Amino acid sequence: MNKYYLLILLFLVVSCTKDLELSYEKPDQTLVVNCLFSEDESWKVTLTRIKSYSDQSDTYVEDARAAIVPENNDTIHLEYSKDGIYISDEKPISGMQYQLIIRDSKGKTITATSSIPVKPVVSNTIASTQQTMYYSNANISDYSVMPWSFRISANNQPNYVHFRLSHFNTKYGYLRYMVTKETISALHAKKLNEDFITELEKLIGVSMGNYEYWRIIREIGDKYEIPYNGGLGIVFSNLKEIKVTTRYDDAFLSGYLFSNSLGLTNVSRDIWNVLGEYNGEKEVSLFVSDLPVLTKGGQTDFKEEYWLEVNGMSEDYYKYLKTYIKQVETKGNPFASVIEVQSNIQNGVGIFAGYNRQMIHFYDY
């Protein structure tokens, strides 16, 4: 009898195995617009199309017509560059209303409107060296921090602001690195992967910061499975070192930043950005991580500079960034609700929004 039960069980196991053909909704090829603009940069609009999750191909839009129309009606026509990027040498002006108009190859018109808001004024800055512990509700952790307070003001309309903390190491921040022809010759002599060398040749003459060159070259090395010993190590030892006096953006490292002010918050589990809304004038109290102090190791031959990045934002940019951070922070959680990123694009998706940026140096260690 047991033999018959075994045969029946085997039959059930085999008969229940079946490949399922799951159907996925095909992407509708909606145009995706990305343009965050400020007075510091010339116009640049990136156009792509929505693609399926499994699609690894580029979806750059290369055949559209793009223009920026200021409120004075002097239209700025953007020229196609590469990788879906449309550019102009002209720069936006703060306070002016701009309309983006795109016409794709199918005759569809995509539009959006935004402007650069009033730049916030930061005053009465008070930085403290007193260390304390801060319990972050964002990710339920304790951090060793230092308090910093200041006053921020703009107009009496709703103003939106974004804070980030950065620190600049004066020992390494003024060092730049460059791939040279001599670097490439050394790699050829060591008979490294030719495809790897070909990609590195594209970096000849490109100045990279101390923190950037490692990441960029390591990513290329990982692509071709280049080991450190006898591979990447040879590249790093043959880079040209350059000393500069400019504080390049890629030489700044982000630090932890927390809010202790009404209306200013860390979003989701994010501990790098503080976002908020205010009218007129507001007293702000933030906590900055003293991570550079902890990692300096008692060395006194260089300084760690603390900088606060203050971005005044349009309302659309504020909502876009807030929802984007939430989506990124919850994408690995199967129990989280779906977060839809804010878009202000008509007949498409994406963001067209103005902002202004200022870096405030408030303390040295």
Beta strands, then each sheet from edge to edge (+ up, - down):
strand 1: 31-37
strand 2: 44-49
strand 3: 65-70
strand 4: 76-80
strand 5: 85-87
strand 6: 97-103
strand 7: 109-115
strand 8: 121-127
strand 9: 132-136
strand 10: 141-169
strand 11: 175-178
strand 12: 208-209
strand 13: 240-243
strand 14: 252-255
strand 15: 257-259
strand 16: 264-266
strand 17: 273-289
strand 18: 304-313
strand 19: 349-364
sheet 1: 7+ 6- 3+ 4- 5+ 2- 1+ 19+ 18- 10+ 8-
sheet 2: 7+ 6- 3+ 4- 5+ 2- 1+ 19+ 18- 10+ 9-
sheet 3: 7+ 6- 3+ 4- 5+ 2- 1+ 19+ 18- 10+ 14-
sheet 4: 7+ 6- 3+ 4- 5+ 2- 1+ 19+ 18- 10+ 17- 15+
sheet 5: 7+ 6- 3+ 4- 5+ 2- 1+ 19+ 18- 10+ 17- 16+
sheet 6: 12+ 11- 13+
end
